[in-house]
Amino acid sequence: MVDCLYSTAVNDQERHQATFDPEPGYVRIGELAKRTGVSPELLRAWEQRYGLLQPTRTVGGFRLYSAADEARVQHMQSLVSGGLAAAQAARLILSPEPASRTVSASATILDEEAGNLAVSLERLEEQAANTALDRLFSAYTVEMVLQDVVLPYLHRLGERWEAGEISVAQEHFASNLLRGRLLGLAQGWGQGQGPGAILACLPGEHHELGLLVFGVALRRRGWRITYLGTNSPIGAVAEITRSLRPAVVVLLSMNPDNFLDHAREIKKLAKQVPVVIAGLGATPEVARQTQTRVLDQDPVSAAQTIGREHSARDDDRRRS
C-alpha cells in the first residue's frame, strides 16, 4: 500500500508540476523566497533542521506555505541579524513565552536607540547619529527600522520645523544624513530579475525621503527600482517608461495643484502603465482627475501592498 501511494503521488506530481497553482492564501517556496529575500535552500534548511516552516501538502506532494510561515521567516531574519544563532532564534520563535519576552525587550532597545538617534540629529552630531542607526540596523530588520523609527522621526521633524522648534540648519542636517543612509541601503536596487518600478518626484518637488523609503522597502521584496528623484519632468518619466516597461510608476508631490498642473501628461502616462500617486498632494480627487491610484499608506506598508497585489496578479495570469 505504501509503495502504491508513493507511486501515485510521484506520478501525479510529474504530470502536474508545470501547471500546478497553489491554493488561495498559500504560496510555493519560490514565491516565499521572493517575498522574504531568503533563498529556497536556506528556507528548506530552516524547515528541516528547526521545524520553522510548517507547510501543508497537496495530493501531488507540493509543499505550500502560509502567511504564518512567512511571518516566522521574517522574525527569524530579524533575530539572526541581531546576532542570535539560527537554532536559538528558531527556538525563541517556536516557543511562545520566551519569544514574547524577547520581543518586549527588543521593543525597549528600539525605543532607546530611536531616542539616541533623535538627540544626536538635533545636536548635529553626525558620528553619534550614524552609530545609533548602525545599532538599529544591526539589531532589527530594515523594514522595522524604517517603519518604527525613521518615518515617525521624519513626521515629528516636519511638525517641529513648522512650529519653529528647530532651526533650518537642524532640519537640513537631519534630512541630509537620513537621505545618505537611505541611498546607502539603495545600492544595487536596479539589479535583479524582479518586477520593475519607476519612482519620481513631480517637477518642482524636492521632498523625496518618503519616496526613498518606499523604494528601499519595495526593493527588499525583490523589485528592481529605477529612481529618477526630485524635480522629474513627466515627459522624461514617460520616455523611460516606454523603454523599461515597469510594473508600476510612482509619482510624488506634496501639493495637489502640482499634480493637477500636469494632469494631462499623467493621464496619458497612466494609459501606458499603472500609475500610483503619493505625498500630501495625492488626494482622491487628484487621483480621479489623473486616472491614477492614491498610495494612502505609510511607505513601508504601501510597498508590502504593492508587492502582494503584483504577486496576486501574476498568480491570476498563470491560472488563466
Summary of the structure (lengths in Angstrom):
residues: 320
radius of gyration: 22.4
end to end distance: 36.4
largest distance: 78.8
contacts: 1000
relative contact order: 0.08
helix: 63%
strand: 9%
